[in-house]
Amino acid sequence: MSTIAYAQLTNTREAATPGTSTTSGSPGIKTYIDAFSSLVPSEVLTLHALLISFTTKTTLEASARNDGQMISVTKILEDAHQTLEISFWILTLMSVILFAAPRYFGGKWDKYDWVRVCIAPLAFAGWTMIQRTTAFDAAFPTVTEIPRTAIALFLGATLGAISAGLAMKADAKPMQ
């Protein structure tokens, strides 16, 4: 989905007659779509994928189990750590801007937007935590696999519930 689409969906829900944006009013879709769109900040995930394509290298290495198997190992290039670390923070900031701009200029910023604006950057962090060899590794090199996976899973479930709840708030909001 898209961070921009999430902001525009919120604008559309708030512009609709209260209580109708999930049924008969525009956009006429259920709140789980808000949760889905908020959890997939595609703009920054796409840029992240492009960055990873030239800042990492995948090689075949012998398995640590000494069973003769070769495994594919992806590592951040030696001179790319700082680039990826800075990129993580730039992409996080971009996800804030990609939500805030359409809400501020295309809708009416409200108190719930202070929570909504945090969803895309946290979702981006979650996506980079759950994958291996990402910009998260450069920004937080000491966080190990098990806690980062658990945190990402809880983060995703929590953000999904919050964004669905915020969609219901937007649906119930009096027209501006």
LOROMI-788676 format. One record per atom (N, C-alpha, C): atom name; residue number from 1; x, y, z. Coordinates in steps of 0.1 Angstrom, whole numbers, plus 5000, padded with zeros to 4 digits. Atoms other than C-alpha are relative to their C-alpha. Layout:
REM LOROMI-788676
[rec CA; NUM; [X; Y; Z]]
...
This chain:
REM LOROMI-788676
[rec N; 1; [5008; 4988; 5000]]
[rec CA; 1; [5000; 5000; 5000]]
[rec C; 1; [5009; 5012; 5000]]
[rec N; 2; [4993; 4987; 5001]]
[rec CA; 2; [5012; 5035; 5007]]
[rec C; 2; [4997; 5009; 5012]]
[rec N; 3; [5002; 4990; 4990]]
[rec CA; 3; [5018; 5061; 5034]]
[rec C; 3; [4992; 5011; 4995]]
[rec N; 4; [5008; 4989; 5006]]
[rec CA; 4; [5004; 5087; 5011]]
[rec C; 4; [4985; 4996; 4999]]
[rec N; 5; [5014; 5005; 5001]]
[rec CA; 5; [4973; 5065; 5005]]
[rec C; 5; [4993; 5000; 5014]]
[rec N; 6; [5006; 5000; 4986]]
[rec CA; 6; [4968; 5061; 5043]]
[rec C; 6; [4996; 5014; 5004]]
[rec N; 7; [5004; 4986; 4997]]
[rec CA; 7; [4968; 5099; 5047]]
[rec C; 7; [4988; 5004; 4993]]
[rec N; 8; [5012; 4996; 5008]]
[rec CA; 8; [4944; 5104; 5019]]
[rec C; 8; [4988; 4992; 5004]]
[rec N; 9; [5011; 5008; 4995]]
[rec CA; 9; [4922; 5076; 5032]]
[rec C; 9; [4994; 5007; 5012]]
[rec N; 10; [5005; 4993; 4988]]
[rec CA; 10; [4920; 5094; 5065]]
[rec C; 10; [4993; 5013; 4996]]
[rec N; 11; [5007; 4988; 5005]]
[rec CA; 11; [4912; 5127; 5047]]
[rec C; 11; [4986; 4997; 4995]]
[rec N; 12; [5013; 5003; 5006]]
[rec CA; 12; [4884; 5110; 5028]]
[rec C; 12; [4990; 4995; 5011]]
[rec N; 13; [5008; 5005; 4989]]
[rec CA; 13; [4870; 5093; 5060]]
[rec C; 13; [4994; 5012; 5007]]
[rec N; 14; [5004; 4989; 4992]]
[rec CA; 14; [4869; 5126; 5078]]
[rec C; 14; [4991; 5010; 4992]]
[rec N; 15; [5009; 4992; 5008]]
[rec CA; 15; [4852; 5144; 5049]]
[rec C; 15; [4986; 4994; 4998]]
[rec N; 16; [5013; 5007; 5002]]
[rec CA; 16; [4824; 5118; 5047]]
[rec C; 16; [4990; 5004; 5012]]
[rec N; 17; [5010; 4999; 4989]]
[rec CA; 17; [4792; 5120; 5067]]
[rec C; 17; [5003; 4991; 5011]]
[rec N; 18; [4996; 5009; 4989]]
[rec CA; 18; [4799; 5106; 5102]]
[rec C; 18; [4993; 4987; 4999]]
[rec N; 19; [5006; 5013; 4999]]
[rec CA; 19; [4794; 5069; 5104]]
[rec C; 19; [4998; 4993; 4987]]
[rec N; 20; [5004; 5006; 5013]]
[rec CA; 20; [4792; 5063; 5066]]
[rec C; 20; [5013; 4996; 4992]]
[rec N; 21; [4989; 5002; 5008]]
[rec CA; 21; [4828; 5060; 5054]]
[rec C; 21; [5004; 4985; 4999]]
[rec N; 22; [4997; 5014; 5001]]
[rec CA; 22; [4830; 5023; 5061]]
[rec C; 22; [4989; 4992; 4992]]
[rec N; 23; [5011; 5007; 5007]]
[rec CA; 23; [4797; 5015; 5043]]
[rec C; 23; [4996; 5008; 4987]]
[rec N; 24; [5006; 4993; 5011]]
[rec CA; 24; [4778; 5039; 5020]]
[rec C; 24; [5007; 5012; 4995]]
[rec N; 25; [4993; 4988; 5004]]
[rec CA; 25; [4799; 5070; 5020]]
[rec C; 25; [5014; 4998; 4995]]
[rec N; 26; [4987; 5002; 5005]]
[rec CA; 26; [4832; 5076; 5004]]
[rec C; 26; [5010; 4999; 5012]]
[rec N; 27; [4996; 5009; 5011]]
[rec CA; 27; [4856; 5057; 5005]]
[rec C; 27; [4992; 4987; 5000]]
[rec N; 28; [5009; 5012; 5001]]
[rec CA; 28; [4831; 5029; 5013]]
[rec C; 28; [5008; 4987; 5003]]
[rec N; 29; [4992; 5013; 4997]]
[rec CA; 29; [4857; 5004; 5026]]
[rec C; 29; [5002; 4999; 5015]]
[rec N; 30; [4999; 5003; 4986]]
[rec CA; 30; [4862; 4988; 5060]]
[rec C; 30; [5013; 5005; 5006]]
[rec N; 31; [4988; 4994; 4994]]
[rec CA; 31; [4888; 5000; 5085]]
[rec C; 31; [5012; 4991; 5000]]
[rec N; 32; [4988; 5008; 5001]]
[rec CA; 32; [4911; 4970; 5080]]
[rec C; 32; [5008; 5005; 4989]]
[rec N; 33; [4992; 4994; 5011]]
[rec CA; 33; [4922; 4987; 5048]]
[rec C; 33; [5009; 5011; 5005]]
[rec N; 34; [4991; 4990; 4994]]
[rec CA; 34; [4935; 5016; 5069]]
[rec C; 34; [5011; 4993; 5007]]
[rec N; 35; [4989; 5008; 4993]]
[rec CA; 35; [4954; 4991; 5090]]
[rec C; 35; [5010; 4995; 4990]]
[rec N; 36; [4991; 5006; 5010]]
[rec CA; 36; [4968; 4974; 5060]]
[rec C; 36; [5009; 5011; 4993]]
[rec N; 37; [4992; 4989; 5007]]
[rec CA; 37; [4978; 5007; 5042]]
[rec C; 37; [5010; 5006; 5010]]
[rec N; 38; [4991; 4994; 4990]]
[rec CA; 38; [4994; 5021; 5074]]
[rec C; 38; [5012; 4991; 5003]]
[rec N; 39; [4989; 5009; 4996]]
[rec CA; 39; [5015; 4990; 5080]]
[rec C; 39; [5010; 4997; 4988]]
[rec N; 40; [4992; 5003; 5011]]
[rec CA; 40; [5030; 4989; 5045]]
[rec C; 40; [5004; 5013; 4993]]
[rec N; 41; [4996; 4987; 5005]]
[rec CA; 41; [5049; 5022; 5039]]
[rec C; 41; [5009; 4997; 4987]]
[rec N; 42; [4994; 5005; 5012]]
[rec CA; 42; [5057; 5011; 5003]]
[rec C; 42; [5011; 5010; 4994]]
[rec N; 43; [4990; 4991; 5006]]
[rec CA; 43; [5075; 5043; 4993]]
[rec C; 43; [5014; 4998; 5006]]
[rec N; 44; [4987; 5001; 4994]]
[rec CA; 44; [5102; 5040; 5019]]
[rec C; 44; [5006; 4985; 4999]]
[rec N; 45; [4995; 5014; 5001]]
[rec CA; 45; [5104; 5002; 5017]]
[rec C; 45; [5006; 4997; 4986]]
[rec N; 46; [4994; 5002; 5014]]
[rec CA; 46; [5110; 5004; 4979]]
[rec C; 46; [5014; 5007; 5000]]
[rec N; 47; [4987; 4993; 4999]]
[rec CA; 47; [5138; 5030; 4985]]
[rec C; 47; [5010; 4991; 5008]]
[rec N; 48; [4992; 5009; 4992]]
[rec CA; 48; [5152; 5007; 5012]]
[rec C; 48; [5005; 4988; 4992]]
[rec N; 49; [4996; 5012; 5008]]
[rec CA; 49; [5152; 4977; 4988]]
[rec C; 49; [5011; 5004; 4990]]
[rec N; 50; [4990; 4996; 5010]]
[rec CA; 50; [5171; 4997; 4962]]
[rec C; 50; [5014; 5003; 5007]]
[rec N; 51; [4987; 4998; 4992]]
[rec CA; 51; [5197; 5008; 4989]]
[rec C; 51; [5007; 4987; 5003]]
[rec N; 52; [4994; 5013; 4996]]
[rec CA; 52; [5202; 4972; 5000]]
[rec C; 52; [5006; 4994; 4988]]
[rec N; 53; [4995; 5007; 5012]]
[rec CA; 53; [5208; 4961; 4964]]
[rec C; 53; [5015; 5004; 4997]]
[rec N; 54; [4986; 4996; 5003]]
[rec CA; 54; [5241; 4981; 4962]]
[rec C; 54; [5009; 5001; 5013]]
[rec N; 55; [4992; 4999; 4988]]
[rec CA; 55; [5252; 4981; 4999]]
[rec C; 55; [5002; 4987; 5007]]
[rec N; 56; [4998; 5013; 4994]]
[rec CA; 56; [5252; 4944; 5005]]
[rec C; 56; [5005; 4991; 4989]]
[rec N; 57; [4995; 5010; 5010]]
[rec CA; 57; [5268; 4913; 4989]]
[rec C; 57; [4996; 4987; 5006]]
[rec N; 58; [5004; 5013; 4996]]
[rec CA; 58; [5255; 4878; 4990]]
[rec C; 58; [5010; 4990; 4994]]
[rec N; 59; [4990; 5010; 5004]]
[rec CA; 59; [5280; 4849; 4989]]
[rec C; 59; [4995; 4986; 5005]]
[rec N; 60; [5002; 5014; 4995]]
[rec CA; 60; [5279; 4811; 4994]]
[rec C; 60; [5011; 4997; 5009]]
[rec N; 61; [4991; 5003; 4990]]
[rec CA; 61; [5296; 4800; 5025]]
[rec C; 61; [4997; 4986; 5006]]
[rec N; 62; [5002; 5013; 4994]]
[rec CA; 62; [5301; 4767; 5043]]
[rec C; 62; [4991; 5001; 5012]]
[rec N; 63; [5009; 4999; 4988]]
[rec CA; 63; [5274; 4760; 5069]]
[rec C; 63; [5008; 4998; 5013]]
[rec N; 64; [4994; 5001; 4987]]
[rec CA; 64; [5284; 4764; 5105]]
[rec C; 64; [4999; 4987; 5007]]
[rec N; 65; [5003; 5013; 4994]]
[rec CA; 65; [5271; 4729; 5112]]
[rec C; 65; [5010; 4990; 4996]]
[rec N; 66; [4990; 5009; 5005]]
[rec CA; 66; [5301; 4714; 5094]]
[rec C; 66; [4994; 4988; 4993]]
[rec N; 67; [5007; 5011; 5007]]
[rec CA; 67; [5277; 4692; 5073]]
[rec C; 67; [5003; 5000; 4985]]
[rec N; 68; [4996; 5000; 5014]]
[rec CA; 68; [5293; 4701; 5040]]
[rec C; 68; [4990; 5009; 4991]]
[rec N; 69; [5010; 4992; 5007]]
[rec CA; 69; [5263; 4723; 5030]]
[rec C; 69; [5005; 5014; 4998]]
[rec N; 70; [4997; 4986; 5003]]
[rec CA; 70; [5267; 4757; 5014]]
[rec C; 70; [4988; 5008; 5002]]
[rec N; 71; [5012; 4991; 4998]]
[rec CA; 71; [5244; 4785; 5025]]
[rec C; 71; [5003; 5014; 4995]]
[rec N; 72; [4999; 4986; 5005]]
[rec CA; 72; [5237; 4819; 5011]]
[rec C; 72; [5001; 5010; 5012]]
[rec N; 73; [4998; 4990; 4989]]
[rec CA; 73; [5250; 4847; 5034]]
[rec C; 73; [5001; 5014; 4994]]
[rec N; 74; [5000; 4986; 5005]]
[rec CA; 74; [5242; 4884; 5028]]
[rec C; 74; [5006; 5008; 5011]]
[rec N; 75; [4993; 4991; 4990]]
[rec CA; 75; [5265; 4909; 5045]]
[rec C; 75; [5000; 5014; 4994]]
[rec N; 76; [4999; 4986; 5004]]
[rec CA; 76; [5266; 4947; 5045]]
[rec C; 76; [5015; 5002; 4996]]
[rec N; 77; [4986; 4997; 5005]]
[rec CA; 77; [5297; 4959; 5025]]
[rec C; 77; [5007; 5009; 5010]]
[rec N; 78; [4991; 4993; 4989]]
[rec CA; 78; [5325; 4972; 5047]]
[rec C; 78; [4998; 5015; 4999]]
[rec N; 79; [5001; 4985; 5001]]
[rec CA; 79; [5322; 5008; 5034]]
[rec C; 79; [4986; 5005; 4999]]
[rec N; 80; [5014; 4995; 5001]]
[rec CA; 80; [5284; 5009; 5034]]
[rec C; 80; [4993; 5001; 5013]]
[rec N; 81; [5007; 5000; 4986]]
[rec CA; 81; [5276; 5007; 5072]]
[rec C; 81; [4995; 5014; 5002]]
[rec N; 82; [5004; 4986; 4997]]
[rec CA; 82; [5275; 5045; 5076]]
[rec C; 82; [4989; 5004; 4991]]
[rec N; 83; [5010; 4996; 5010]]
[rec CA; 83; [5255; 5050; 5044]]
[rec C; 83; [4986; 4994; 5004]]
[rec N; 84; [5012; 5007; 4996]]
[rec CA; 84; [5229; 5024; 5056]]
[rec C; 84; [4994; 5006; 5013]]
[rec N; 85; [5005; 4994; 4987]]
[rec CA; 85; [5227; 5039; 5091]]
[rec C; 85; [4993; 5013; 4997]]
[rec N; 86; [5006; 4987; 5004]]
[rec CA; 86; [5221; 5074; 5077]]
[rec C; 86; [4987; 4998; 4992]]
[rec N; 87; [5012; 5002; 5008]]
[rec CA; 87; [5196; 5060; 5052]]
[rec C; 87; [4989; 4995; 5008]]
[rec N; 88; [5011; 5004; 4991]]
[rec CA; 88; [5176; 5043; 5080]]
[rec C; 88; [4993; 5012; 5005]]
[rec N; 89; [5006; 4989; 4993]]
[rec CA; 89; [5171; 5076; 5097]]
[rec C; 89; [4993; 5010; 4989]]
[rec N; 90; [5006; 4992; 5011]]
[rec CA; 90; [5164; 5095; 5064]]
[rec C; 90; [4986; 4994; 4996]]
[rec N; 91; [5012; 5007; 5004]]
[rec CA; 91; [5138; 5069; 5054]]
[rec C; 91; [4989; 5001; 5011]]
[rec N; 92; [5010; 4998; 4989]]
[rec CA; 92; [5122; 5071; 5088]]
[rec C; 92; [4994; 5014; 5000]]
[rec N; 93; [5005; 4987; 5001]]
[rec CA; 93; [5119; 5108; 5085]]
[rec C; 93; [4991; 5002; 4987]]
[rec N; 94; [5008; 4999; 5012]]
[rec CA; 94; [5106; 5105; 5049]]
[rec C; 94; [4986; 4994; 5003]]
[rec N; 95; [5013; 5006; 4998]]
[rec CA; 95; [5078; 5082; 5061]]
[rec C; 95; [4991; 5009; 5009]]
[rec N; 96; [5008; 4990; 4992]]
[rec CA; 96; [5067; 5109; 5086]]
[rec C; 96; [4995; 5011; 4991]]
[rec N; 97; [5004; 4989; 5009]]
[rec CA; 97; [5067; 5136; 5059]]
[rec C; 97; [4989; 4995; 4990]]
[rec N; 98; [5010; 5005; 5010]]
[rec CA; 98; [5048; 5113; 5034]]
[rec C; 98; [4986; 4999; 5006]]
[rec N; 99; [5013; 5000; 4994]]
[rec CA; 99; [5020; 5110; 5059]]
[rec C; 99; [4995; 5014; 5004]]
[rec N; 100; [5003; 4987; 4995]]
[rec CA; 100; [5021; 5145; 5074]]
[rec C; 100; [4996; 5010; 4989]]
[rec N; 101; [5003; 4990; 5011]]
[rec CA; 101; [5021; 5165; 5041]]
[rec C; 101; [4985; 4999; 4995]]
[rec N; 102; [5014; 5001; 5005]]
[rec CA; 102; [4988; 5151; 5027]]
[rec C; 102; [4990; 5003; 5010]]
[rec N; 103; [5010; 4997; 4989]]
[rec CA; 103; [4971; 5153; 5061]]
[rec C; 103; [4999; 5015; 5002]]
[rec N; 104; [5000; 4985; 4997]]
[rec CA; 104; [4982; 5189; 5067]]
[rec C; 104; [4995; 5008; 4989]]
[rec N; 105; [5005; 4992; 5012]]
[rec CA; 105; [4976; 5202; 5032]]
[rec C; 105; [4987; 4996; 4994]]
[rec N; 106; [5012; 5005; 5007]]
[rec CA; 106; [4947; 5180; 5021]]
[rec C; 106; [4989; 4997; 5009]]
[rec N; 107; [5010; 5002; 4990]]
[rec CA; 107; [4928; 5176; 5053]]
[rec C; 107; [5001; 5010; 5011]]
[rec N; 108; [4999; 4992; 4989]]
[rec CA; 108; [4926; 5190; 5087]]
[rec C; 108; [5007; 4993; 5011]]
[rec N; 109; [4992; 5007; 4990]]
[rec CA; 109; [4953; 5180; 5112]]
[rec C; 109; [4993; 5000; 5013]]
[rec N; 110; [5007; 5001; 4987]]
[rec CA; 110; [4938; 5168; 5145]]
[rec C; 110; [5009; 4993; 5010]]
[rec N; 111; [4992; 5005; 4989]]
[rec CA; 111; [4951; 5155; 5178]]
[rec C; 111; [5003; 4985; 4997]]
[rec N; 112; [4997; 5014; 5003]]
[rec CA; 112; [4949; 5119; 5165]]
[rec C; 112; [5011; 4998; 4990]]
[rec N; 113; [4990; 5001; 5010]]
[rec CA; 113; [4973; 5127; 5137]]
[rec C; 113; [5014; 4999; 5007]]
[rec N; 114; [4987; 5001; 4993]]
[rec CA; 114; [5001; 5129; 5163]]
[rec C; 114; [5003; 4985; 5002]]
[rec N; 115; [4998; 5015; 4998]]
[rec CA; 115; [4996; 5091; 5168]]
[rec C; 115; [5001; 4995; 4986]]
[rec N; 116; [5000; 5005; 5013]]
[rec CA; 116; [4989; 5084; 5131]]
[rec C; 116; [5014; 5002; 4993]]
[rec N; 117; [4987; 4997; 5007]]
[rec CA; 117; [5022; 5101; 5120]]
[rec C; 117; [5011; 4991; 5005]]
[rec N; 118; [4990; 5010; 4995]]
[rec CA; 118; [5041; 5076; 5141]]
[rec C; 118; [4999; 4986; 4994]]
[rec N; 119; [5003; 5014; 5004]]
[rec CA; 119; [5026; 5045; 5125]]
[rec C; 119; [5010; 4997; 4988]]
[rec N; 120; [4991; 5004; 5011]]
[rec CA; 120; [5046; 5046; 5092]]
[rec C; 120; [5014; 4998; 5003]]
[rec N; 121; [4986; 5003; 4996]]
[rec CA; 121; [5080; 5051; 5107]]
[rec C; 121; [5002; 4988; 5009]]
[rec N; 122; [4999; 5012; 4991]]
[rec CA; 122; [5074; 5024; 5133]]
[rec C; 122; [4998; 4988; 4991]]
[rec N; 123; [5001; 5011; 5009]]
[rec CA; 123; [5061; 5001; 5105]]
[rec C; 123; [5012; 4998; 4992]]
[rec N; 124; [4987; 5001; 5007]]
[rec CA; 124; [5092; 5008; 5085]]
[rec C; 124; [5010; 4993; 5009]]
[rec N; 125; [4991; 5007; 4991]]
[rec CA; 125; [5113; 4999; 5115]]
[rec C; 125; [4997; 4986; 5002]]
[rec N; 126; [5004; 5014; 4999]]
[rec CA; 126; [5093; 4968; 5120]]
[rec C; 126; [5004; 4991; 4988]]
[rec N; 127; [4996; 5007; 5012]]
[rec CA; 127; [5098; 4957; 5084]]
[rec C; 127; [5015; 4997; 4999]]
[rec N; 128; [4986; 5002; 5001]]
[rec CA; 128; [5135; 4962; 5086]]
[rec C; 128; [5005; 4992; 5012]]
[rec N; 129; [4996; 5009; 4989]]
[rec CA; 129; [5137; 4944; 5120]]
[rec C; 129; [4997; 4985; 4996]]
[rec N; 130; [5004; 5014; 5003]]
[rec CA; 130; [5119; 4913; 5107]]
[rec C; 130; [5008; 4993; 4989]]
[rec N; 131; [4991; 5005; 5011]]
[rec CA; 131; [5141; 4910; 5076]]
[rec C; 131; [5014; 4999; 5005]]
[rec N; 132; [4986; 5001; 4996]]
[rec CA; 132; [5178; 4902; 5078]]
[rec C; 132; [5008; 5008; 4990]]
[rec N; 133; [4991; 4992; 5008]]
[rec CA; 133; [5206; 4923; 5066]]
[rec C; 133; [4993; 5012; 4994]]
[rec N; 134; [5007; 4988; 5004]]
[rec CA; 134; [5188; 4957; 5064]]
[rec C; 134; [5007; 5012; 5006]]
[rec N; 135; [4995; 4987; 4994]]
[rec CA; 135; [5194; 4993; 5073]]
[rec C; 135; [4999; 5000; 5015]]
[rec N; 136; [5001; 5001; 4985]]
[rec CA; 136; [5182; 4984; 5108]]
[rec C; 136; [5013; 4994; 5006]]
[rec N; 137; [4987; 5006; 4995]]
[rec CA; 137; [5214; 4963; 5112]]
[rec C; 137; [5011; 5010; 5001]]
[rec N; 138; [4990; 4990; 4999]]
[rec CA; 138; [5235; 4993; 5105]]
[rec C; 138; [4997; 5010; 5011]]
[rec N; 139; [5004; 4990; 4990]]
[rec CA; 139; [5215; 5016; 5128]]
[rec C; 139; [5000; 4994; 5014]]
[rec N; 140; [5000; 5006; 4987]]
[rec CA; 140; [5212; 4991; 5156]]
[rec C; 140; [5008; 4987; 5000]]
[rec N; 141; [4993; 5012; 5003]]
[rec CA; 141; [5240; 4966; 5152]]
[rec C; 141; [5001; 4990; 5012]]
[rec N; 142; [4999; 5009; 4988]]
[rec CA; 142; [5238; 4951; 5188]]
[rec C; 142; [4987; 4993; 5003]]
[rec N; 143; [5013; 5007; 4998]]
[rec CA; 143; [5201; 4941; 5186]]
[rec C; 143; [5000; 4986; 4993]]
[rec N; 144; [4999; 5014; 5006]]
[rec CA; 144; [5201; 4903; 5181]]
[rec C; 144; [4987; 4995; 4994]]
[rec N; 145; [5011; 5005; 5008]]
[rec CA; 145; [5178; 4882; 5160]]
[rec C; 145; [4987; 4997; 5008]]
[rec N; 146; [5012; 5004; 4993]]
[rec CA; 146; [5154; 4868; 5186]]
[rec C; 146; [4992; 5012; 5006]]
[rec N; 147; [5008; 4988; 4995]]
[rec CA; 147; [5144; 4901; 5204]]
[rec C; 147; [4995; 5009; 4989]]
[rec N; 148; [5005; 4991; 5011]]
[rec CA; 148; [5142; 4921; 5172]]
[rec C; 148; [4988; 4994; 4993]]
[rec N; 149; [5011; 5007; 5006]]
[rec CA; 149; [5119; 4895; 5157]]
[rec C; 149; [4987; 5001; 5008]]
[rec N; 150; [5012; 4999; 4990]]
[rec CA; 150; [5096; 4894; 5188]]
[rec C; 150; [4995; 5014; 5000]]
[rec N; 151; [5005; 4986; 5000]]
[rec CA; 151; [5095; 4932; 5189]]
[rec C; 151; [4993; 5004; 4988]]
[rec N; 152; [5006; 4997; 5013]]
[rec CA; 152; [5087; 4935; 5152]]
[rec C; 152; [4986; 4994; 5000]]
[rec N; 153; [5013; 5006; 5000]]
[rec CA; 153; [5058; 4910; 5156]]
[rec C; 153; [4990; 5007; 5009]]
[rec N; 154; [5009; 4993; 4991]]
[rec CA; 154; [5043; 4927; 5186]]
[rec C; 154; [4997; 5014; 4995]]
[rec N; 155; [5002; 4987; 5006]]
[rec CA; 155; [5048; 4961; 5169]]
[rec C; 155; [4990; 5000; 4989]]
[rec N; 156; [5009; 5001; 5011]]
[rec CA; 156; [5030; 4950; 5138]]
[rec C; 156; [4985; 4998; 5005]]
[rec N; 157; [5013; 5002; 4994]]
[rec CA; 157; [5000; 4937; 5158]]
[rec C; 157; [4994; 5012; 5006]]
[rec N; 158; [5005; 4988; 4993]]
[rec CA; 158; [4998; 4968; 5179]]
[rec C; 158; [4997; 5011; 4991]]
[rec N; 159; [5003; 4990; 5010]]
[rec CA; 159; [5001; 4992; 5150]]
[rec C; 159; [4988; 4998; 4992]]
[rec N; 160; [5012; 5003; 5007]]
[rec CA; 160; [4974; 4974; 5131]]
[rec C; 160; [4988; 5003; 5008]]
[rec N; 161; [5012; 4997; 4992]]
[rec CA; 161; [4950; 4976; 5160]]
[rec C; 161; [4998; 5015; 5002]]
[rec N; 162; [5001; 4985; 4998]]
[rec CA; 162; [4958; 5013; 5166]]
[rec C; 162; [4995; 5006; 4988]]
[rec N; 163; [5004; 4994; 5012]]
[rec CA; 163; [4954; 5022; 5130]]
[rec C; 163; [4985; 4997; 4996]]
[rec N; 164; [5014; 5003; 5002]]
[rec CA; 164; [4920; 5004; 5128]]
[rec C; 164; [4992; 5008; 5009]]
[rec N; 165; [5007; 4992; 4990]]
[rec CA; 165; [4909; 5022; 5159]]
[rec C; 165; [4999; 5015; 4996]]
[rec N; 166; [5000; 4986; 5005]]
[rec CA; 166; [4920; 5055; 5144]]
[rec C; 166; [4991; 5002; 4988]]
[rec N; 167; [5010; 4999; 5011]]
[rec CA; 167; [4900; 5048; 5113]]
[rec C; 167; [4986; 5001; 5004]]
[rec N; 168; [5013; 4999; 4994]]
[rec CA; 168; [4869; 5043; 5134]]
[rec C; 168; [4998; 5014; 5005]]
[rec N; 169; [5001; 4986; 4995]]
[rec CA; 169; [4876; 5077; 5150]]
[rec C; 169; [4998; 5009; 4989]]
[rec N; 170; [5001; 4991; 5012]]
[rec CA; 170; [4880; 5093; 5116]]
[rec C; 170; [4986; 4998; 4994]]
[rec N; 171; [5013; 5003; 5005]]
[rec CA; 171; [4847; 5076; 5105]]
[rec C; 171; [4989; 5007; 5008]]
[rec N; 172; [5010; 4994; 4991]]
[rec CA; 172; [4829; 5090; 5135]]
[rec C; 172; [5001; 5015; 5001]]
[rec N; 173; [4997; 4986; 4998]]
[rec CA; 173; [4844; 5125; 5133]]
[rec C; 173; [4989; 5009; 4992]]
[rec N; 174; [5009; 4991; 5007]]
[rec CA; 174; [4819; 5153; 5125]]
[rec C; 174; [5007; 5006; 4988]]
[rec N; 175; [4994; 4994; 5012]]
[rec CA; 175; [4824; 5168; 5090]]
[rec C; 175; [5005; 5014; 5003]]
[rec N; 176; [4993; 4987; 4998]]
[rec CA; 176; [4847; 5198; 5088]]
[rec C; 176; [4992; 5011; 4992]]
